[in-house]
Amino acid sequence: MRQLLKYVIVILTMRIAVIGGAGRVGSQIAYALASSTIPIERLQLYDIVDSVKGEVMDLQHAARALGKRLHVREASLEECRGADVIVFVAGLPLSKAGTLDRNSLARENGKILKDTLGRLDDGRSVFVIITNPVDVMTQLAASLIRDRHRVLGISTLTDMSRMEGPGYIIGEHGNNMLAIGNEEFDDGQVKQAGLDVVKLKGGTWFTVASVVRRVVAAIVNDEKALLPLSCSLHGEFGYSDVALSVPCVVGRNGMERIEKVNLTKEQKSVMDRAAESVKSVLSTI
């Protein structure tokens, strides 16, 4: 009974922080979380723009309309520190960069992440990285907090939403990726679908928000869910000091383990290119 009571108390006091919560992606993520069935008690939004105050008010009203007992508030970085899950969205988006090349954002967004992460980490928070280029930012975050298990990047899980048929996608988000369990996988079609949305409306806000909600649910509910997410690799698949999207088991403490996959020679060559690409960008920041 005591163990059950302890579990209930932990669930009821879950705190989620969204860093960059006033942007188009961040605000959609915040709404997806606020309107979900995930047992969140407190939702904190941080941003450097004043519109974050309006986003907080709107979310409070939305939660009330949904009959949810959710405390939403604007918070400083210091107040967000130690949240159970910290969703990191801060950074320059593709729509403002004047390019569709995610890697071109590495310097600017890497600086933002470096300047911010130390003020957020208390040694136990799980970080969900959205900022592009996501695999590069995931590796940078893991190296900064020195705990790869607590850093998960929304990488090819987003691409999976654009894939028809079974299986899942691993590798590098948007560039070098491959499908496991789908012989008809067309990476060109998947890439183009994402680019088309960005060209037409400026970003893939709904898709990203839905994917983040799925990952946060897996963490908060300790689901032990198998999801393809960007993780810092320490020898898995033959790579080290680089983050790539791989199948991993996700629970309350983040990435619990990485699942082994037997790759064909052709698939391994795609993963090799993905690792080289991410490492090349990492070397510039």
Helices and strands as residue ranges (DSSP letters): H 2-12, E 15-19, H 24-34, E 42-46, H 51-65, E 71-74, H 77-80, E 85-88, H 94-97, G 102-105, H 106-117, E 126-129, H 134-145, G 148-150, E 151-153, H 156-160, E 168-171, E 177-180, H 187-201, H 205-220, E 225-234, G 236-238, E 240-251, E 254-258, H 265-282
